[in-house]
Amino acid sequence: MGEKYQALVARLSEIRNVDRARAILSWDQQVNMPRGGAKARAAQLSTLSRIGHDMLISDETRHLLQDAEKETEDAAYDSVEGSMIRVTKRDVHQATCVPTQLVADITEAEALGHQVWAEARANNNFAAFEPALQRILDLKRQEADFLGFVEHPYDAFLDQYEPGMTASRVKRLFDAHKSELVELVVAVSAHSDRANDAVVRQSYPIDKQRAFGLKMVSNYGYDFERGRQDEAVHPFCITFAQGDVRITTRFTENYLNPALFGTMHEAGHAMYEQGVAPELEGTPLSRGTSLGVHESQSRLWENVVGRSRNFWSWAYPQLQDTFPDQLKAVDLETFYRSINRIAPSYIRVEADEATYNLHIMVRFELEMALVTGALAVHDLPKAWNERFESYLGIVPPTDKEGVLQDIHWSSGLIGYFPTYAVGNMLAAQYYRQALAAHPTIPDEIGQGKFDTLREWMRINIYQHGRKFTADELTQRITGEPVECGYFVDYLKAKYTDIYGL
């Protein structure tokens, strides 16, 4: 491509390097940093966010973008060049809407808020977190005003994670399957004796949990030559380069599920990032297209694959060999039902597939109210518990197991939660298309072969990076926008079998 386009790409790569340097500091904060470093780290992250923001909205970048757009005006919509210009224009527009000082202030408040949240969560003390959360929320409301919105201020946040998505559309998707989820949970409760989780709630030494989880995701295709796993308060995946995509998890000695399925979940994110086309590396296109599509991959590898009967027909003998004292006398079907037990739980990341989206609906409704001021931060724990009881029939005994459980609000990630539910829907929708193309995938999973499924995902999703919006990508793959019906069909088929409904 021409000289002006190349100059733009070089400039964007410099900006991307600043963003990735900030990501490294953020990773270190959550994995290694001592408690005393919080204030200085907040200032460092704030400085880098200011530098990156100023570079993106600078006259230099805008002029390079204008020149490159003229030079590439004949580029096809789905070409790298056409997509680079289109995505960069959107990024520059959004960044230009928000003052640099506000960006820096938000970054600093989030960095400080993370440390306060981690300690408040450990001490079950929401009051200690309340001022930090109020500060973040006040700044985010200013951000929404600068970004602009048509229907609801929440749309300004949601659009950052799921471009084109609105709160009203999320509500329609939720309303379309909420009653079916509730009906399924009620139907299962009448047969609750057909599955229990006692098997996975034994003592499982952490070193063996770690080794087994890493072995499983290595078989999936997560490349440890270009990644690693560490521990964090809240599991996450983070990308510094296509050659450095890291995952984290947290271990519970007396419960097998969190670390094992959390590792599968984060590896799903990581394989997406590792699978982006190499020619996009270092550019604005070199990451996932949206968080909903990203979550489709983490939820697919965690649940659709990782909790399937076919997967465990291959993996369970290996797990038994790893934990003979706990599992040698437990047959495959008992274990399979144990990891797929449906029961309301307090913790989102440990929730079963059928109740998971109900957790998200609680958070979505609370965030909507927080953003408008209809719900005060001080009243959040009470509102959380009331809504939780309404949706799931249980009340968290502590704020640590309730309103303090997630990292998202301390990190300013308002509008993020709905993308998890969208990811569940898209996982079922995409997997259906993969099976249509390759009907042998379930049998291959039963043999420990994952390359056909992974390669289908790479060709259809991973390699494109951010070239397309989630809607565009989903239409290309399935011929439809995101739908909740396939997810509900998947759940009904799976749990009718398990519970004999």
TAWOUR-V798362 format. One record per pair of residues at least 12 apart in sequence whose ideal C-beta (glycine too) atoms are under 7 Angstrom apart, sorted by sequence separation. I is the first residue (numbers start at 1). J is the second residue. If there is no record, write none. Layout:
((I/J) (I/J))
This chain:
((29/41) (116/128) (117/129) (144/156) (155/167) (236/248) (342/354) (441/453) (461/473) (72/85) (116/129) (144/157) (154/167) (235/248) (249/262) (342/355) (235/249) (249/263) (273/287) (366/380) (388/402) (438/452) (117/132) (151/166) (152/167) (214/229) (235/250) (273/288) (25/41) (69/85) (116/132) (151/167) (226/242) (230/246) (232/248) (272/288) (316/332) (68/85) (151/168) (226/243) (231/248) (233/250) (249/266) (366/383) (385/402) (460/477) (226/244) (227/245) (228/246) (229/247) (230/248) (231/249) (232/250) (248/266) (366/384) (381/399) (384/402) (438/456) (25/44) (26/45) (113/132) (226/245) (227/246) (229/248) (231/250) (247/266) (313/332) (316/335) (384/403) (434/453) (437/456) (25/45) (112/132) (113/133) (227/247) (229/249) (231/251) (247/267) (312/332) (366/387) (381/402) (272/294) (365/387) (381/403) (434/456) (22/45) (65/88) (113/136) (247/270) (312/335) (380/403) (65/89) (312/336) (245/270) (269/294) (272/297) (362/387) (22/48) (109/135) (110/136) (271/297) (362/388) (21/48) (22/49) (65/92) (109/136) (235/262) (309/336) (245/273) (269/297) (237/266) (245/274) (268/297) (269/298) (362/391) (18/48) (22/52) (62/92) (109/139) (236/266) (268/298) (361/391) (61/92) (235/266) (242/273) (237/269) (242/274) (266/298) (268/300) (307/339) (18/51) (19/52) (106/139) (237/270) (265/298) (268/301) (307/340) (358/391) (18/52) (105/139) (106/140) (229/263) (239/273) (242/276) (267/301) (268/302) (358/392) (56/91) (57/92) (56/92) (242/278) (15/52) (18/55) (102/139) (106/143) (264/301) (265/302) (355/392) (57/95) (264/302) (56/95) (57/96) (242/281) (15/55) (102/142) (241/281) (14/55) (15/56) (102/143) (261/302) (53/95) (209/251) (264/306) (227/270) (371/414) (242/286) (433/477) (98/143) (206/251) (222/267) (261/306) (433/478) (54/100) (213/259) (217/263) (53/100) (99/146) (206/253) (209/256) (213/260) (217/264) (220/267) (367/414) (430/477) (98/146) (216/264) (222/270) (226/274) (239/287) (344/392) (346/394) (367/415) (426/474) (11/60) (97/146) (98/147) (204/253) (222/271) (344/393) (429/478) (11/61) (50/100) (53/103) (97/147) (203/253) (209/259) (213/263) (217/267) (221/271) (303/353) (344/394) (346/396) (367/417) (97/148) (203/254) (209/260) (220/271) (223/274) (204/256) (11/64) (50/103) (94/147) (201/254) (364/417) (429/482) (49/103) (50/104) (201/255) (347/401) (363/417) (364/418) (429/483) (432/486) (49/104) (200/255) (346/401) (8/64) (200/256) (346/402) (426/482) (7/64) (8/65) (200/257) (348/405) (360/417) (425/482) (429/486) (46/104) (49/107) (347/405) (348/406) (360/418) (425/483) (428/486) (425/484) (428/487) (8/68) (360/420) (422/482) (46/107) (360/421) (45/107) (46/108) (425/487) (428/490) (4/67) (5/68) (45/108) (424/487) (4/68) (357/421) (43/108) (5/71) (42/108) (45/111) (4/71) (5/72) (357/424) (356/424) (2/71) (42/111) (41/111) (42/112) (1/72) (38/112) (9/84) (5/81) (12/88) (38/115) (1/81) (220/301) (29/111) (257/339) (29/114) (262/349) (258/349) (258/350) (257/350) (216/315) (212/319) (212/322) (208/322) (118/233) (208/323) (204/323) (204/326) (304/427) (202/326) (295/419) (299/423) (291/416) (295/420) (298/423) (299/424) (163/290) (292/419) (295/422) (296/423) (300/427) (304/431) (162/290) (291/419) (295/423) (299/427) (161/290) (162/291) (294/423) (161/291) (162/292) (292/422) (296/426) (300/430) (199/330) (292/423) (296/427) (300/431) (310/442) (314/446) (293/426) (313/446) (314/447) (292/426) (296/430) (311/445) (314/448) (199/334) (310/445) (199/335) (310/446) (308/445) (354/491) (200/338) (353/491) (199/338) (200/339) (305/445) (197/338) (354/495) (195/337) (196/338) (194/337) (195/338) (197/341) (195/340) (196/341) (195/341) (342/495) (188/342) (185/342) (340/498) (297/457) (337/498) (293/461) (185/354) (184/354) (185/355) (181/354) (234/407) (289/464) (181/357) (289/465) (181/358) (289/466) (293/470) (287/465) (292/470) (286/465) (287/466) (289/468) (290/469) (285/465) (289/469) (290/470) (293/473) (285/466) (289/470) (284/466) (285/467) (178/361) (271/454) (275/458) (289/473) (280/465) (276/462) (277/463) (174/361) (275/462) (276/463) (275/463) (277/465) (276/465) (272/462) (91/284) (170/364) (88/284) (87/284) (87/285) (31/230) (80/279) (84/283) (80/280) (31/232) (84/285) (167/368) (30/232) (83/285) (30/233) (27/238) (154/367) (154/368) (23/238) (24/240) (23/240) (31/248) (154/371) (153/371) (27/246) (153/372) (20/240) (20/241) (144/371) (219/448) (221/450) (141/371) (220/450) (221/451) (219/450) (137/370) (221/454) (137/377) (134/377) (133/377) (130/377) (130/378) (170/418) (161/415) (126/381) (160/415) (161/416) (157/414) (158/415) (162/419) (157/415) (161/419) (158/418) (162/422) (154/415) (16/282) (16/283) (16/284) (13/282) (13/283) (12/283) (12/284) (140/412) (126/399) (136/409) (9/283) (124/398) (140/414) (124/399) (129/404) (124/400) (133/409) (136/412) (126/403) (126/404) (132/410) (121/400) (121/404) (120/404) (117/407) (117/410) (114/410) (113/410) (114/411) (110/411) (110/412) (195/498) (195/499) (164/469) (194/499) (106/412) (163/469) (194/500) (164/471) (177/484) (184/491) (188/495) (162/470) (176/484) (180/488) (184/492) (191/499) (191/500) (191/501) (173/484) (177/488) (184/495) (188/499) (187/501) (87/466) (83/467) (78/467))
